[in-house]
Amino acid sequence: MKKNFIFLLAFSLFLAVSCGTYSFTGGSTGDAKTIQINTFPNNASLVEPTLSQKFTLALQDRFLRQTNLTQTNSGGDLLFEGEITQYSIIPVTATAQQTAAQNRLTIAVRVRFYNRLVEEDNFERTFSFYSDFDANAQLTGSVLENAYFEIFERITQDIFNAAVAKW
């Protein structure tokens, strides 16, 4: 038993040392030390008052959790800016009575990314995702928060992948 524990401990240490430069987030920020994420205003035709702030905070949180970058308000090595271009709610499935059974909230965000250290990494792209919810539910409170969580998780991960994971 003690022999197995020692072997497992030694093997774990070997793995930790041999994976020295591996990033579990899959991203590489290169020589960048700072990140600047400007507020993403809501320019969609349907405006949800708190969406801009919540999305911007979700994107900031993604990069601060998954990198060792320091956030700055100006002059960041990596810069994100853009706007929310779509916020729409449409029916996606129907009942036998020809009414909606489910609705879909879709959010799209136009992102401009600037890497001041490696300019060929710069891009401008639109990222979008959706969340389906019961048509009888009001898109408020926990229903809205759950939809935001699902959408922001996907969009911020896609932005992260495009910017630092090069996917």
N, C-alpha and C positions, 0 to 999 in steps of 0.2 A: 504494500500500500504506500509506504513512505517512498519507495523507489519510483513508483508511478507518479507521485506528486512532484518529485525532484525532476523527473524527465519532462513532465508537463510544464513546469516552471521554466526549465532550461529552453524548451522548445518555444515557449511564449516569448522569452527574452530574445531568442534568435530571430523570431519573426518581427519583433518590434525594431530590432537593430537593422535587419536587412531591408525593411521598408522605410528607411529613413526619409526619403524624399517623396514618398507617396502621399497624396492628399486624399482623404476619405470623402471629400466633397467633390472630387473630380475636377477641380478648378485650379488654375494657376494664374496668379496675379503678376507674375514676373517680378520686375524691380519696383513695381508700384507700392507706394506706402500709404497714400491717401485716396479717399473716394469722396466724390461730391455728388449727391443725388438731389437735384432741384425738385421743387413741388410740381406735380403733374396736375395741371388744371383740368377741370371737367369741361370739355368743349363739345360733349355729346348733345344731341337735340333734346334728350330727356335727362334732366339734371337731378341727381340725388345729392343733397347738400353735403354730406359727410364723405362722399366717395373719394374725392381728391386727397384729403388728408389721410384717410385709411389706406389707400393704395400706396401713397408715398411712404408711409411708415412701414408697410409690409415689405416694400422693396428695400428700404434701408435696413430693416431687420434681417432680411435674407442675407445681404452681403456682410453685415456685421457679425452674424452668427457663423457664416461659412468661410470667412476669410480673416486674416489678421490685419486688415486695412483699418486706418483711422479715418473717421468721418470728418469732413471739413465743409465749411460754407462757401469757400471760394478757392480756386487754384488747385483743385484735386488732380492727382495723376490720372484717375479714371473719373469721367464725368457722364452722368445720365441726366437727360432732360427729355421732355416730351409732353404729351397730353392724352387725356382719355378721349377717344374719338367715338366710342359707341357704348351706349347703355340702353339695351332694348329688352322688352319682355314680349314673348310671342307664345301662342299655344303650340304644343308639339304632338299631343295625342288627343284623340277624341273618344267620347263615350258613344254608346248606341243611340243616345238621345241627341247626338250632334252638338254636344257641348264639350268644352275642353276638359280633359282629365288631368293633364299636366301642362305647366307653363315652363318656359325656359328663359332665364336671365342670362344675357350675353354681354360681356364687357370686352372692349378692344382698346388697346393702348398703343399709341405711336411712340416709339422710343428712338432717341438719337444718342448713340454711345460714342464717346471720344476717349481714346487712349492716348494721352499726351506723350507717352514714352514710345509707343509702337503704333504709329498713325495708320498703318495698313489694317489694323484691327477695328478701326472705326466702322460704324454701320448705322443705318436708319431702317427700322423695320416695324411692322405692326404685329403685336402679339394679342391673341384673344383666346378666351375660353368661356365656358357656360356652366350653369348649374340648373338642373330641373327640379321643380317643386310642385306639390299638389295644387291643382287649380282652385281648390276650395280654401287654400291657405292664403292669408294675407302676406304680402312680401314686406313684413315688418318684424321687429323684435328678433327672436332666435332664428326664424326662417331666413331673414335677411342676413343675419350674422353668419349663419352656416353657409349660405350661398357665397358670401364674400370670402369666407375662409377657403372654400373649395376652389373658387376662381383665382384668388390671389396666390394660393399655393402653387397652382399650375403656371400662371403667367410669370410670377417672380422666378420660379425654377427655370422656365424657358429663357427668360432674360439672362439669368445667371449662366446658363449653359452657353448661350450665344456669345456672351461677353468674355467669360474666363475659361469655360470648358471647351469652347470652339466646336460645339455640336451643331 
